[in-house]
Each structure stands twice: as C-alpha cells, then as structure tokens.
Amino acid sequence: MSVVRQVPPSSPSLSADASLPFCLELVMRYQLTPIFCRPWTLNGLSLQLIESHYENNYGGDLRRLNAIAEKLESLDFANTPAYIVNSLKREELIALNSTLLHELYFASLAFGDGRPTEMLARALTSDFGSVDRWRDEFVAMANGLAGGSGWVLLVYVPRDRRLINQYAGDHGQAVAGGIPILALDMYEHAYHIDFGANVKAYVDTFIRNIDWNAVQGRYEDASKLEPPRPLVQKEFADLPGVAVEDVKAMLDEGKPVQFIDARPRHYISRTQDIIEGAVWRDPERVQEWARELSKSDPVIVFCVYGFHVGCSTAAALREAGFDAKYMKGGHSAWKAIGGATKIHT
C-alpha cells in the first residue's frame, strides 16, 4: 500500500520555495495494492471467497482509511476536542493495520507443495526447534481464534534477530519493532463462504497454500535490518562487559567468580539491599581492597546502572592484572531480572 500526496487541482505546482501554508493543503491518500496471489490457482480456496475478501473487506478498509485521512486533514487540531482527535486516530490505526495485514495475507498465498524453502526451514528450526514445532504452534494459535477474530502472524524481531509467532486479537495489536512476514486472517470473513464454521479445515487449507518463496523474500529483507543501536560508552569501548543474565547463570551454576558491588559510598549508605553473593567495596579505594582478590578467578564488578563507576573500577582492576569485567545494567538490571537480593548491613 503506497501513500500518495495529491496537490489540490486549484493549487499551483509545488516548487522548491513553496510556503508552509501551501504544504499544509496537501491531502494524504492511500493507494490500493493489486492482489498479490493468483486466486484461480489456490488449492481449496474459492474464487468467490478470495474476491469477496479482497474487494469487500480489504477494499472497504482502504476506502475507510482514506475517508479518515481526509477528515483528519480537515481538522483544526488546536480547536478540536481531544476525544474527536483520539477517536479518529484510533480508527486510523485500525484501518491502516487492517489494510497492511490484508496485503500481507494475500501476498502469503500461492499454489505449491506447502513446504518451507530450505532457508526458511533452517530459520524455523533455529527459532522454534523444528518446522513441525513452528507449524503446531501456529496452527494451535489459529484454531484458538475460532469463532472470534484476529490474526496469526509470523514476525521477525530485529532486536532479537529471530522469528516468533504473534497473536493479534484485532487489527491494532502488533509487536513493537517486529516485521510480519506471514499473515493468517482469522476473521470470519476470511473463511465463512467456503468453510462455514469449520475453522480447522480453513487453517489446514491456508497452511497448504503458503507462498514460501515470497515469505523467504520478506524474511531476507527483514533480516537485513539492524537491531536498535545498543548503549555505547565510548570511553569504555574496549572494556569487556557481561550481560546480567550471564552473571546470574554463572552464580547459579556455582562457577568461581568474585562478585564486587562497587556502588558509591553515598549511594550504598542509603540503600537497603545488596545482591546475594556480592561483596561491597568502596570504588574510591580500589588499590587498597584489590590486594584481597585472587588473580586466578574472574572478577565481575557492578555499580548502580552499569555506567562510569562500575566501568572505571573494572578498568582499574584490569590494569592491576585481574580478569575483571563490568556487569551491564548494574544493580538495577539485576533487580529487573528478578535476581536475589538481601538486606545490606
């Protein structure tokens, strides 16, 4: 679905020095996307069903989306009651997501053997355990929506560089930052003409008609997207850090580690808890207490949030010859994952 900005017929052509008031006169329009699949080739999904779905449901939502966009364009936001603005924006979200998901749904269908490509089979096995495991979960989620409404989506999450199956009870639910690459419409309009209330038959038929080559193309595009940029402390760019989950796993497994709480004295004096297994040491007196540490076991240092104090302390210990690293996120991250703490005395 493309977005087209149309200049009103009465307006002059847009030039490089166009004024802002003129730019505000532009009206946003959403353009229809031609149906991606070839309806007459699908196995078990009738022309009547696909045509009705595309023309009435997708087309209807696209027309509604354009009507909402036109209404929003006409508003004087400074003088329009907030409930009217919010209502229109809510309806815009529903209509926009509906059109996007319907376009993906039709792009997910093609006549074929129903087997994922080798690339997708490897990806599904990596992220779900096996192709069968992925399919079982996807189908179970769809069958669970029987008699209701919603979507089942296969989504790539750039942050985690993995695929997940996503449940959506309506058009407005989405994984933030996720990129859907396969969509199964579970609203009744998607199957009732052919299957009546037999949702299981519809879901099985959809699975047989998945266009895995197209899904692979979208997967390849999605997997090129970089995850959100991580926190980078330039002054400590070369200092090794350890994720809080990894530190917890080391402690739970009983691995030898010297766990140092280096929160500043002024902070530790007014707090009531300390991480189980950690020993507090004053970060301003590193050279004094460093002599108590062993150079044969690794040292994990943390401060409150994993910034300057913990990093500086770990750096000082490394300069003294210790295998020291800082814990990313510090004491706050430990509490966020539910790590054990005790009263500090």
TORGUPA-314113 format. One record per residue (C-alpha): x, y negated, z; residue in one letter. Coordinates in steps of 0.1 Angstrom, whole numbers, plus 2048, in hexadecimal, padded with zeros to 3 digits. Last residue first. Example, Ala and Ser with C-alpha at 12.3 -4.5 7.8 and 13.67 -1.06 7.14 Angstrom:
residues 2
88980B847S 87B82D84EA 
***
This chain:
residues 345
8F082BA38T 8E1830A16H 8C0843A16I 8C185E9FBK 8BE8619D6T 8B487C9BEA 8B2875999G 88F86C98BG 89B862968I 89583D970A 8A7841992K 8C784A980W 8C282F967A 8C0815983S 8E0822993H 8F481C973G 8E681A950G 90382D941K 91983E95BM 93D832958Y 95A848951K 97A851963A 99586B95CD 9AD85A974F 9CF84C96BG 9CF82B97DA 9C581995CE 9A783195BR 99E82797EL 99E802975A 988809956A 96F81C96CA 96D7FF984T 9697E6968S 94E7FB958C 93B7FE978G 93D7D9980V 9367CC95DH 9177DF952F 90880095BG 8E97F496DY 8F07F4992V 914802991C 921824987F 941837987V 94685C97CI 96986A984V 97688A975P 9898A398AD 9AF8A998AS 9B9885991K 9AA8889B4S 99D8699C6L 9A885C9E8E 9C38459D8R 9A78349C5A 99A8269E6W 9B380A9E9E 9B88019C4Q 9937FF9BFV 98D7E49DAR 9757CD9C8E 9607EA9BCP 9587F39E0D 9528189E1R 93182A9E6W 9328509E4V 9198639CEA 90B8869D3G 8E787A9D7E 8E48579C8I 8E283B9E1I 8C482A9F0D 8BB80EA08Q 8C87EF9F6T 8D37CFA07R 8F77D6A0FS 8FC7E99EEI 8F57C99DBY 90D7B29EDH 9277CE9EDR 9267D19C7P 91A7F39B9R 93780A9B4A 92682B9BCD 9408459B4I 93A8699AAF 95987F9AAQ 95089C994V 9558C2998P 9398D3986K 91C8DF99CG 9048E5980E 8EC8CB98ED 9088B2991L 9138B696DM 8EE8B6961A 8E9895974K 907886963V 8FB891941D 8D8881947E 8E9860952V 8FB85E931A 92185D935V 93784092BG 95A83E91BP 96B81C91BL 9768118F8D 95A7F78F3A 95E7E9916F 9627C490DE 94A7C98F1K 92E7D6907Q 9177E68EDV 8F37F08F5L 8E68068DAP 8D87FA8B8R 8B780A8B1P 8BB82A89DP 8C7827879E 8AF82E85DL 8BD848844K 8A8863855S 889852849A 892853824D 89C877825E 87D880838Y 86886D81FR 877881803G 8748A1816Q 84E89B81BV 84B8957F5A 85C8B77EEN 8478C780AW 8268BE7F9D 80F8CF813I 7F38E3802N 7F5903816R 7F58EF837I 7D78DC82CF 7C48FC825T 7CC909848D 7C08E9857V 79F8EA843Y 79990E84CA 79E906871K 7878E986FV 7698FE865N 74E8E486EA 7458DE84AG 7628EA835F 75F8DA812D 74B8BA818I 7558B983DH 77B8B8837Y 78A895838A 76A883841H 76B895863E 78A88286DY 7A889A871M 7BF88A857D 7E089D855L 7FE88684FA 82288E846L 840877846I 83685F863P 85384886DI 856841892G 86081F8A0G 84381F8B9A 8318408B6V 80F8388A9A 7EB8368B5Q 7D381D8A4G 7C383388BH 7B384A8A5D 7BB8678BCG 7DE8698AFA 7F48878B7Y 8188868ACQ 82E8A48A1N 85289B8A6I 87089888FL 89388E89BR 8AD873899R 8A58688BDD 8A28438B7R 899849892P 87985C89BV 86C87087EY 84787887FV 832896875L 80F88987BL 7EE897887V 7D287E883W 7B1875894G 78D87F899S 7778968ACG 7668B78A5G 7878C88A1A 7A48B38AFL 7B38D18C1G 7B48E38A0N 7CC8C9893A 7E28CB8B2M 7E38F18B0A 7EC8EE88BV 80A8D7891F 8168EC8AEE 81490D89BD 8248FD87DR 8428F0890W 8479118A1R 844923880D 85E90D871V 87691588ES 8849068AEG 8718E58ABF 88C8CB8A3D 8A78E1893S 88F8F9883T 87A8DD875L 8998CC867A 8A68ED858R 8848F4848A 8828D183CL 8A48D4829M 89B8F781BE 8798E980FT 85B8F2823P 84490E818R 82090780EG 8249197ECD 81A8FA7D8G 7FD8E47CDF 8028C27DBA 7F88AD7F9L 80C897811S 8098787FBA 7E4879800F 7E9879826Y 80485E824L 7EC846812E 7D284F82CH 7EA847848L 7F2824839L 7CE81C833T 7C3827856S 7E0814866N 7D57F4855L 7B07F885DA 7B77FF882I 7D07E4886L 7BA7CB874E 79D7D488AE 7B27CC8A8R 7BE7AC899K 79A7A2892L 78F7A98B5S 7AD7978C4N 7A67788AFV 7817788B9I 78977E8DEY 7A27628DEA 7887488D4P 7927358B4T 79F7128B8N 7C57168B5A 7C073489EF 7AE720883D 7A273E871L 79F74284BS 7BD759847E 7AF770862L 78E77484EK 7A177C82EE 7B6796840A 7977A684FI 7877A882CA 7A77B781EN 7A87D183AL 7837D9834R 78A7DF80FR 7A77F5817L 792808831D 77780F817G 79081A7FDG 7A0833815Y 77E840820N 76883C802N 77F8407E4E 79A8567F2Y 78586D808H 76986F7EFS 7828787D3E 7948927E9I 7748A37F4L 7638A27D2Q 7838AF7C1L 7828CD7D8S 79D8D87F1L 7A48FD7EFG 7C48FC7DBN 7CC8D97CEL 7D38D57A9T 7B48C07A1W 7BD8A77BBP 7DF89D7ADR 7EF88C7CBC 7FB8687CEF 7DA8567CBI 7E08327BEP 7EA81A7DAT 7D07FD7DEL 7DD7DA7E4Q 7DC7C7804Y 7D57A2801R 7E4785814M 7D776280CV 7EF745806L 7E1724813E 7FB72482FL 816720815C 8066FF809F 8076F182CP 82C6FB82EL 8366E6810S 8436F67F0A 8676EC7E8D 87070D7D7A 85170C7C2S 83071F7C4L 8197187A6S 7FF6FE7ACP 7E07077C0S 7BD7097B2S 7C072E7AAP 7C97377CEP 7ED7467CFV 7EB76B7D7Q 80277D7EFR 8027A27E8V 8087BD802V 8107DF7F5S 800800800M 
***
